[in-house]
Amino acid sequence: MIDGATVVERPRAGPDGAGLEIAYEISDAAGPVTFVADPHAGATITANRGTWAGPRLTLTPAEARAFTLTLTERPGVEPAGYWSMNDAYFTARSDPPPGVIGRAFVPGGTGNRREVLDSGIAWSSLQHGGTLMGWVKLDPDAIGTEGSAEAPIFSTGEDANAWRISTPVRDARWHHLTAVVQHGSAILFIDGREQGRIEMGAANPTSTLQIGSAGAKQFFPGLLDEVRIYDRALSAVEIAAIHRREQPVERKTRPAS
C-alpha cells in the first residue's frame, strides 16, 4: 500500500532478453500517479501509458491500473566495474568498519593472510580513456610514515612497468579521489575538484587493475569505499556530481545535558 493505493510490481526481462520491463498495477489511486526518472541514470525509461514532462511521468488513475515501464541500458554510462565494499572483502573482523555508504574495505584484509583485490579489468580497456574513482581514508597511524605517500589506491601490479595512483591527501578523513586516464597521463580530482595532471608511463596492456595494492606486498594503509572503474573519461561535471551525491554527512554529537 502506498498512500492508500494497492501497488503490484512485476519485473521481467525485456524483449529478446535485453533490458528490463516492470509491469505495474495500481488500484484505488485517489488522484494522478507520478513516476520520476533519473536523467543521469544508466538506463533510458519509456512507458506504454501516461504523459512525460521532462523526467516526470504522470498517469491518470485509469492509466495507472495497468502500465509498463521499459528500461534500456544507455551504453557507456554505467561503470565497467563497481565495488560497494558492503560485503567486506578479505576481512576477518565481525564488525567491518563503516564506510561512506555502508561498509568499507580494508586493503589486504585484517588477518594474517594478505590478499589482493584484482578488478579483472585489463589496463588495455582504458588506453583510449578511462576513469578510476573511489573514496579513501588514511589510517591515522600511517600519516607521515615511510611509504604512505606512495601507497597505491589503484595499480597494475608490482612489475617494472607497473603504474599506480596514490592520494596526495595526508589526513585521516574521507576524500573522494578520481583519476581520469588518457594518453599515458591522468588528471587527478580530489573531492570533485581538479588537482593537476600526473604522468602514468607505459603499463603492460595485459595487466589488470588492482584496488588498494600494488602486488601482494604493498597495500594502502586505510579504508576504501564505493570504488568505480569506467572505460571512458568522465567529465569534470560528472565527477563533481558523483562527489556531491555521495559525500558523507558530518556526524554531530549532542552536548551532554
Helices and strands as residue ranges (DSSP letters): E 6-13, G 15-17, E 20-27, E 33-36, E 43-47, E 51-53, E 56-59, H 61-64, E 67-73, E 81-83, E 117-122, G 123-126, E 130-138, G 140-142, G 148-150, E 152-155, E 164-166, E 175-182, E 185-190, E 193-199, E 208-211, E 213-214, E 218-219, E 222-230, H 236-246
